[in-house]
Amino acid sequence: MSTRLSIICIWFCFITLLVLGIMMVASTGLCAPVGVDEDPASFLYKQSSFALLGLTGALVVSCIDYHILRRIIKPLWIGLTILLICCFLPVIGMNINGENRWINLGFMSFQPSELAKSVLMICLAHWYTTHREMAGTFWRGFVAPGMIFGIPLLLILVEKDMGTAAALAMSGFCVMYVAGVRGWVLALCILLGAMVLFDQATGSANRLERIYAWFDPEKYSREAGRQQWIAMLALARGGITGVGLGDGLEKFGNLPFAHTDFIFAEVGEEWGLVGTAGVLILFTLLTLSGILLALQTSDTFGRLLATGLVCTIFWPAMLNMMVVTSMLPNSGLPLPFISYGGTNLVFTILAIGLLTSIQRHTPTKREPYWPARRLQQNSKS
């Protein structure tokens, strides 16, 4: 598959998911709780506006040479860190449901962890491009980039946004692997990350109860396991072909956050197995096309950045669907392109624009890049 065909496939999958997402926000948003003077259709209006904003930004970004990002790498990292710290400041920071994920801009709320996905992938890609021959070493290949990546990641984890932190960590590991970091180093890193997540999960009574509910959703169906239990009922009610768009019942006050974190359950109820399988296939095709694009990119920075951007879409999508189907404990992670949420939607669409810029401003490699082959060549030399 050529890079041109890869980017066409990426855009096809992305637009299809975006259209489905707007339809589902229209269906579920009308049933979501709103203010006294607020229009029930406001979720649809806002989501459509953010989609247009993201599409406009993606088209602009696709026309700009992505190499320019390397010139502003330090301001990007410093600005991101400051924004993440602002989440904890009084007045500016917003605490919702015990989580400090948002910044109050007055006219809207902003979630810096969504910006962190692209910025941290840019930082990692820049580091390993600059120190490409040192990727297999411990200090310059792991410790130094680990600090650059780990400080913002730690702030996101302290914000109690474990879902985003886990998805971002896995995306970072993928970039490190493609860059040529040793397997034993990554294995150690994954082990340490799992220990940190376990400590965070068991250190909070609320999170611990979610884990108990994950093991026995029916027992906790009226408490911590309510969302996942009702989500499974919605999926079961949808059957093979679903009950029809707009005809779902669980969204009427039964399923909390049906328009955001648990919108995949409503996809299953209204579109059935056909709809949920279709969403899974679209994300899979988008990811495979992105990986093929990265493998055929001759520029190291572009290859690593494309890998990271694709992973920041793939991992949140997989984790969200696994939570909704009770394969993982509830973590509060939106489904890319489909869940309601302005910050997530805009920055995820901008990632598509960056992928397009990589395809347009980088020549194709004659021989696809394979990390394992690169490691063998380095060991021989």
N, C-alpha and C positions, 0 to 999 in steps of 0.2 A: 504494500500500500504506500503510495507517495504521500509526502507531507501535505500536499494540496487536498488529496482525498481524505486524509486524517482530519484536517481542520474543518472540512465540509461536514464530515460525520459528527464532529464535536458540536458544531453549530446546530445541526439537525436535532441531535439529542437534547441539547440545551433549550432550544426554542420549544420543542415538544413538551419538555418538563415544565417550562415556564408557563405555557398556555394551560396545561393541566393544573398547575399551581394556582393560577388566577381563577380558574373555574371552581376549584375546591375552596379557595378563600371566599369566593362569592357564595358558595353553598353553606360553609360552616360559619362564616363571619356574621351572617344574618342572625345566627342563634347565639353568638358570643355576647357576654355581658358588656353593656356600654353605659355611658353616663346618662343622666336624665335628659339633657339637651342635645345629646349626640345622635347623629343619624345612624341607624343600624347598618347601612351600606357603606359607612365610612371606612371599614376595613378593606373593602374592594377598591374604593377610590384611592386610598393611600397605597395599597399594594400595586395598583396599576401605575400610579405616579412614580413609585420607586423603581418599578420595572422599566419605565421609559427613561428615567434618569440613569439607571444602570446601563441600558442599551446604548444611550447616547455616549456615556463615558467609555464603554467598551469599544465603540467605533472610533472614538478619538484616540484611545490608547493603542488600538491596533495599527494606526497610521504613524505612530511615534516609534522610533528605534529604541527598543528596550534596553540597549547598552547604556543609555543615558542614566539609568537608575544607579549604576556603579559610581557615578560622580557624586551622588547625594546619599550614599549609604550610611554615613555617620549621622547626618541630621534625621534620616528616617528612623534609625534605631533609637536615638535619644528622644525624638518626638514621641515614638511609640511608648517608651518607658515612662515618660512624663504623663501621658494620657492614662496609662494603666494605674499609675500612682494616684491620679486625680479621682479615680473611682472611690478612694477611701477618704477623700477630703469632705468636710461638712459643706453643705449648700450645693457644691458642684456635684459630688457623688450622690448616687441614688441607691438606696437599699430597698430591694423588692424581694419579699419572701425570704429575708435573711441573707440575701446574696448581694454583693457589691460589684455588679457587672456593668453598670451604666453611668453615663455622665449626663447631667441635665444641661441642655443647651438653650433652655427657655422655650423655643418653638418645637423642639423634639428631643428625644433621648438618643444617645449614641453609645454603642457598645464597642470599646476599643479592642476587645479580644478578637473581633471579626477582622479588624484591620491587621492585627498581629499575624494572622494566617499568611497573608501575602508578604508582609514586611519581613518576617522571620525566614521565609523561604528565599527571599531576595538576599538577605544577609548570609545565609548558609551557602547559597550558590556563589556569591561573591568571594567568600572566604576560601572555599575549595577551588575556585578558579585561580585565585591569587597564589595559593599554596598547593597546587595540584600534585606536585611531586612529594609533598609531605603528608598526604592523606593517610598513608599507612602507618605513620608514627603516632605515638601516644599523646604527646604534648600538643603539637600543632595540628594533628589529625583528629584529636578527640577533645582534649581538655580545653584548649582555647576556643574552638567553635562551640563547645558545650557550654562555656560561660556566656558567650554572646547569645546563644539560643536559650540557655537555662534561666537567666535572670527574668526576662519577660514571662517565660513559662511558669516560673515560680509565683510571680505576681498574679497570673491568671488562676493558678491553683489556690492561692490565698483568697482570691475573690469568691471561692467556693464554686467555681465553674469547672468541675471535674471532667465533664464530658468534652468540653472544648480542649482542655489541657491534655486529655488522653489522645484525642484525635490529632492534635498538633504535634504531640510527642511522636506518634507513629509516623506522621508525615516527615518529621525531621529524621527519623531512623532510615526511612526510605532514601532520602537525599544523601545521607551519609554512606549508605550501602553503594549507591550508584557512583559516589565520589571515590570509593575505593577504601573506605575505613575497614579495618580488620574485623572479621566475624566475631572473634572472642570479645572484642571491645564492645561491639553492639549487643552481644548477649549479656555482658555484664551490665550495660546501660539499661537494657530492658528489665533485668532482674531488679536493679535498684529502683527503676520507675514503678515496677509492680509493688515493691515494698512501700514506697511513698504513698501510692494510691490506696493500698490496704490500710496504712496508718490513718490516712485521711478519712477513709470510709468507716473505720471502726472507732474513730475518735469523736464522732458526732452521733448523738442518739437518734437524730432524724435520719441520717444516712444508714445507720445500722438497722433501723426499722425497715428501710427500703430493701435492704439485703434479705431480711427475714421474709418480707412480703414477696420477694422474687422467688424464694424457695417454695413458698406456699401462698400463691396469689388468692386462692379461694378463701383461705382462713383470714386474710387481711383485706378482703374485698370491700370492706366499708371503712378501711383506715388507710394505711400507707400503700396498699396494693390496689386501691380503687381504680386508678387510671389504667393500669395494665390489665386488670380483670375486665373492665368494661371494654377496653380496646380489643381483647380477645373475643368478647361477645359480639362486638361490631364486625370483626373479621369473619366470625362464624356465620353471622346473619347474612353477610354479603354473598356467601356461597361462591359459585363459579362465575356468574355474570353480574352479580350485584343487584341491588334493589332499584337502581336508577339514580341519576344525578339529581341531588336536592331532596331525595326521599329517605335519606338516612334518619334514624330515630335517636341514636345515642348522643348526637350533638346537641339535642335539646335539653341541656342542663345536666345530663348524666355524665358525659365525658369531659372532664376539665381540660382546658387548653386544646380543644378539638381543632382549632384553627392554627395552632402553632406546633408544639412539640409532638402532638398525637394526631396530626392530620393524616398520617399514613393509615391509621385505623379507619378513618372515614373514606379514604380512597378504597379500602377493602370492602367497606359496607356498601358503598354506592356503585363501585365499579367491579367488585368481586375479585376473584383470583386472577381474572384477565387483566384487571387494572394494576394490581400489586405486582404481578409477574412482569407486566409491561414496564412499570417504573424500575424494577430491578434490572431488566434487560437494557433499558436506556442508560442507566448509570454505568452498567458494565461496558456497554459499547463506547460510551464517552471516555471511560477510564482506559480501555484498551487502545482507543484512537490516540489519546494523549500520550500513552507510553510509547506507541509506535512513532509518534511525532518526536518525542524526546530521543529515542534510539537513533533516528535518522538525522538528528541535528548535529552539525559538525562543530559548532561552538560549544565549549565546555560550560560557560555560564548559561547559555540558552538551554542546554540539555538538562542541567541540574535544576534550573528554575522551572522548566516545563514539568519535570518529575514532581517537584514540590507542589506546584499549583494543582496538578491533577490529584495528588494525594489529599490536599486540603478540601477537595470536593468529594472524593471517594470515601474517605474514612468517616466524616460526619454522617454521610448518607447511610453507610453500612451500620454504624452504631445506632442511629436513630431507628432504622427498621428493626434491628435486633432488640432494642428496648421495647418497641411497640408490640413485637411478637413474643415478649417475655424471655428472650434468649439472654438478655443482660438486665441488671438492675436499672431502675429509672434514674436517668442522669440529666434530663432536661436539655436535650440537644435538638435544634431545629433540623428539618429535612431540607437540604439545599434546593433552591428554585421553587419549592412547593409550599413550605411553611410560611405563615405570615410573619413579617419582620423586615423593616426597612434596611437596617445596617447589614444584616446577613445577606439579603438579596442583592443589594448594590455591590458589595465587595466580592461576592461570588461571581456576579456577572462581569465585573472588572477583571477577575482572574481569567475569564474566557477571552477578554480583550487582550490581555497580556500573552496568552497562548497564541493568539492570532498574530500578534506582533513578532513573536519568536519565529513563527512559520514564514512571515513575510520578509524578515530582515536577517535571516540566516540561511546560507547555502546548505543543500542537502548532502549528507555523507553518502559516499558510494557504498561503503560497507557499514551496516548497522552496528552501533556501539553496544557491547555486552559487558556488564560489570565483571563477571567471572573471567572472561577472556582478558580484560584489562589487568586483573589481579595476577593472572598467570604470567603476563608479559612483564609486569613489574618485578615478580619474584625471580624471573630468569635474568633480568638485567641487574 
